[in-house]
Amino acid sequence: MEAVEGRPLRLAVIVNMVAPYTKPLFEELARRSECELLVVSETTMERDRKWAPERELPFDNVLLESWTFDLAWLAAGSGFRTRFDTYLYLPKRPLRPLASFRPDVIVAGGGGIWSSPANIAALAARPRRQWGIVPWWGSFTRPHPTWPRRVANPWVKHFMRTADACLAYGSRHVRDLVAMGVDPERIALAPITALVPERPPARDWRRSGAETRFLFVGRLIERKGLEVLLQAFERFAGGELWIAGDGPLTGAAEAAAAADPRIRMLGHVDGQELPALYADVDTLIVPSLYEPWGLVVHEGLGNGLPVIASDQVAAADDLVESGVNGYVVSTGASEALAGAMRDLAAWTPERRERAVERSVELLATCSVERGADGFLRGARMAMNRRAARART
């Protein structure tokens, strides 16, 4: 990217929090000589997250002073219960650090993008401040959206259409933006990724068939599809199901484990302990009813596991080839999930090794470097559009 007026481009990114999976991306951007980076976050940590937030970050950052509002009660009516993880962060002075930094382009991430007060304030200030606005879209339209989302859809479309460019996590998000009316020429892919080994560890695949060991990793909340997984596992003869995570549905999962000795409850597992856990199992299952992306898919594939995911897990569109390195099944269909479990349990070690090779190829498309390239490509689009507006 060319320098702006003889200097690097100033890029500000608004996020709800600096998560472990975004930190490497921001570090990579901070290393790029063609830009200066400021990350503005709305909160240190969401209340239902378990990782320890880092206070000393290796890039310029500002933590806004924000109020937190739990809006889970508004999520009713989405076709499934979606409690526990719906928040709004209301910062007191969202534009102060941006005004001091004087960005050329603002990437609008954060809590829902379109519903983030910090992003809305940045968009409203665009005519006066003359900065470009680039939403980083990591959501997609649900088959049965909540009533607040249905009411908000015209505003969401307006936000995206009037942006100077848009970033997208993956191919599903590109399709969603196009469906909103965004010009495909103004969309850049900027994937997020989990940090996984360059090469998955070697395995001997000693378990198969009725000995297959399945793993679920995630928060025990309703939209993760745990109820569907438990129903599917009842239909699988033999095997084991390991459940790693905690949350409001822990009691229901523990009751299922008490009734079925094949189910093992592991509780919360820290990130540094996950590689050893992945090494002890044969398949990762991600049965979410709605998953805007799904970094656990990266982790499973990167540690050599085939992945069974629902078709509402966005990462599966780009990283799982059904029948090749896992399966993609209809959301909420326990029998289809059980069928995929039976099919995968019958894979030979040779087929599993071929799956690993394909996973390595697919994961390369979602590297940290490609994410940073996408950010800068989107910023270039925004700058070009801003320059075109100035000429008219």
N, C-alpha and C positions, 0 to 999 in steps of 0.2 A: 504494500500500500504506500502510495506517495505521502510524503510529509505534508502537513497542512501549514501553509504560510511559513515554510522553512523550519518547521518543528514536527515532532511526532504527533500523530492524532491522539487526542485526549478521549479516552473511552471510559465512561462510568457504567457500572452494572448495578442494578437494584435487585436484591434477592431478599427473600424472607429470612433466610439464615445461611451462613456459610457451612455447608454440609461436607462430610468427608469426600463425597464424590465430586463436588465442585471445586474443592481446594486445589487439586492438581491442575485443573483447567485454568484457574486464575493464576496459578504460579507460572504456567506456560505462557499465558498472555503477558504477564509482567516481565518475562524474559525477552519478549519480542521487542526489538529496537524501534519498530515502526509505530509503537503506541505507548502511551502512558495510561496506566490503569488505576481506577479508584473503584472499590467495591463498597457499596452502601447496603447494610443489612438492617432488617426491621426488628429482629429479635435474636437473642443468643441461641435459643433452643426451644423447639416446640415441646410442650409438656409431656407428650406421649412418646418421645424419642429417647433412646437409651445411650447413645454414644456420648462421650465426654466432649463438650465443645472446646476448641482451641482458642485461647485468648491472644496469643502472640502469633500473628499471621505474617507470612513472608511477602506481603504485598500491601500497598496502601489501602486502608479500610476505615470505615466509620460505622459505628453501631448507633442507630437512631434510638432516641428515647421514645418508647412506644407503649400504648395500652394494648392489652390483648383481650379480645372478645371471643367467647366460645359460641359459635353459631350452628352447632350440630343439630339443634332442633329445627333449623330451616331445611335440613336435607331430607326430610321425610317425603315420600312419594316418588322415589327414584326407581321403583321396581324391586328394590331390596333395601334392607336397613343399612344406613351408612352413618353411624354415630361415631363419636369419640375423636375424630380427626379433622374437624372443620373449624378453622379459626380465621379471625380478621385482626390484623395488626394495624393500629392507628397511631402513626408517629406524630409527635407534636410539631416538629419543624422539619419536614422532609426535604425541603429545597435548600436549606442552609448549606449543607456540605457540597451540594451540586453547584450552587452559586459561587462558592469559593473555588471550586475545582475548575469551573468554566469548561465543561466537556463539549466536544464537537458532536458526539453521539452518546445517547443513553440507551443501554440495553435494558428493557423492562422485563425482569423476571419476577421474583417475589411471589406473594400469596395470591395465586390465581391470575396474575398479570392484570387482567381487566378489572378485578375487584380490589386491587391493592391501592390504598390511598396514596402511597408514595408514587406509584406509577401514574395514577390519574393526575396528581399534581404536576408531575414532570410533563405529561402530555398537554395539560392546560397552559403550562408556561412556555411551550415550544414557540409560539409566534413571537413572544417578547424576547426569549433567550436565543432563538435561532439555533437550537441544537436539534439533531436528528433523533427520532424515536424508533427503536427497533424492538418489538416484543420478541421474547424467547418462548415460543409456544411449545409446551410440554403436556398439553391436555388434548382431548378430542371429544367429539359429541357422543354422548351415551345413547343407547337405544331408547331409554326411558329417562330423560333428564329430570332433575328435580324441578319443582315449580319455580323456585327463584331463578334457576338457570334458564327456564323457558321465558320468564319475564325479561331476563337480562340479555337474551340472545341478540336483539337488535343493537344493543349497546356494545356487546362483544364484537359483532361484525363491524360496527362503526370503528371501534378501536383498531382492529386489525387492518381494515381497508384504508384508513387514513394514516397508518404508520408509514414511515419512509421506507422501511424494508421489514422483513420478518425472518426470524431464525426458527428452525424446527428441530425437535429432538430426533425425529426419524421419518420414515416414509408415510406412516399413518398420519402424522401431524401435518405433513405437506398436503396430503389429500384433504384434510379437514380445513386447512387454510384456504385451499382452492375452492372448496365447497362454500366457504364464507364470502367468496368473491375477491380474494386476494390474487393479484396477478402473479402467476408462477415465476415470472422473470424477477420478481422482488422477494423471492424466498431462497434462503441459504440453509443448507443442512448444518447444524451445529450439535452433534450428538453429545450426550453425557456418557460416562463410562465408569465402571468399577475397576479398581486396580487389581489385576489378576496376573498370574505368572506369564512370562513370555511363551513358555511351553507348558502345557498341563503336565503334572507329575505322572510318571509311569504307573500303570495299574496291571493287576493280574486277572481282574474280572472273575474271581473265584466263585462268586455267587450268581445264580441265574434261576429262572423258573420260579418255583415256589419258595426259594430262599432269598429272592430279590429284596433289597432293603431300600425303601423309598424315604425321601426326606422332604419336609416342609420347613421353610425358614421365613419368618415374618411376624409382624405384630398380630396378636390374636384378637382381631377386630372383624366385624361382620363382612366387610367388603373384600377380605382376603379369601373368601370362599372355603373356609375350613369345614363348614357343615357339608358342603358338596364332597369334599375330599374324604371325610369320614364315611359318608354313604357309599362312595365308590370303593373304598378299601374293604367294606363289608362284603363286596362282591368279588374280591380277589382271594383266591385260595392260597393260604400260607403267607409267606413274606413277613416283613416288618414295616411299620410306619413310625419314623422318628419325627417328632414335632419340636422344633426349636423356636422359642419366642415366648412372650407373655403378653398379657393384656386383659381386657374385660371378659373375654371368653375363655379364660384359663379354666374356670370351673367346669364348663361344658366339655372341654377337651380332657380334663382329668377324669370326668365321669366316663367318657368313652374309653379311656385307657384302663380304668378299673374294670370295665365290662369285657375288654378284649386284651389279653396279655400280649398280643402282637404289637400293640401301640406303646411307644416309649416317649414319655414327656421329658424334655431336656431343659426347659426353662429358657431364660435369656442367655444367648451365647455371644460373647464379645467378638468384635470383628477379627482380632488377631487369633482367635481360637477357631474361626470358621474353616480355614484350610484343612486342619486335622479332622474336622467333622465331615467335610466333603470327601476326604480320603476313606472314610469308614462306611460310605453308603454307595449305592449303585445308580440312583436316579433322583433328580430334583423335580418336584412338582410345584407348579405355580398356578393354583386354580382360581385366581382372583376374579371376582365379579366385575371389577373395574380397576385397571392399573394404568395410570397415565404413561408410565414407562416400564419399570421393573428391573432395577439393577441386580436383583438376585439372579436373574437370568444370565447376566454377564458372569457372575461369580460361579454359578454352576457349570456353565460351558467352559469357562477359563480354568476350572479345576478338573476338567475331563469328564464331566457328567453329561449324559443326555438329559434333556429337559422336556417335560410335559407341561404345556401352558394352555390356558384358556384363550379363546380368540378375543378377549377383552384385555389382554396384556399386550401393550403396544410394542414392547421390545421383541415379542415373538414374530412380528411382521418382518423384521430385518435380521433376526439372529437364529430363528428356528425354522428349519425346512422339515416339514412333516414327513416322517418316514425316513429321514436322512440322519439328523442329529437330535431327534426327539419327535414330539407330536404336538399339534395344535388341535384342540377339541372345542366344541361348542360350550360357551359359558353356562354354568349351572346344570349341565347334563351329566349326572353322576354315572349313568351307564356308559356313555361315551368315554368318560374319564377312566372307568374301570377297564373298558376295552383297550384303551391305549396302554394302560399298565400291563395288561396281559400280553399285548403284542411286544412291548419293549422287554418284558421279562424273558421272552423267547429269543432275543437277539444273541447271536454268537459273539465270542470275543473279537473275531475279525470284523464283524459289522460295527461293533462298538469302537474299534480303533479307527475305522473309516469315518465314523461320526466325529471323533475327536479332531481329525484332520480338517473336516469341513467347518467345525466350530472355530478352529484357529483362523481360517480364512475369513469367516464372517465377522469375528470379533475385531479383525484388523480394520474394518470399515468404521469402527466406533472408537478410535484411539483418541487420546488426549490431544495429540497434534492436529488431528482432523477437526476436533471440536474448536480449537483455537483458530485454525484456518477458516472455519465457518463464521466465527465471530467477526473476524477481520473482513471477510467477504461481505457479510451483511452490513458492516460499518461502511465499506466502500460504496455499496448500493445506496445507503442512506445519504452519504455525502454527495453522491452524484445527483440524487433527487433533490437534495436541498439546494445545490447549485443551480439546477434547472428551475426551481421555484424562484430563486433570486433573479434569474434572467427574465422572468415573465412579469 
